[in-house]
Amino acid sequence: LQCGFCTPGILMTLVPFLRDHPHPDEREIREALSGNLCRCTGYQNIVAAVRLASDGIPTPGR
């Protein structure tokens, strides 16, 4: 992220998304982000950050 204008919307989208999909693949992440517009990036680092965050979410039963 560069300017930060899109950050609140992305967070508002991804927090409940990760609650419902704790270990998404790249396609699922990009689909979840499809309603958010970021003019500064190509979303690569945003997707990478979501994948990194999801790695820290415990899997139930483990």
Secondary structure, DSSP 8 states (H G I E B T S, - for coil): --S-TTHHHHHHHHHHHHHH-SS--HHHHHHHHTT---SS--SHHHHHHHHHHHHTS--TT-
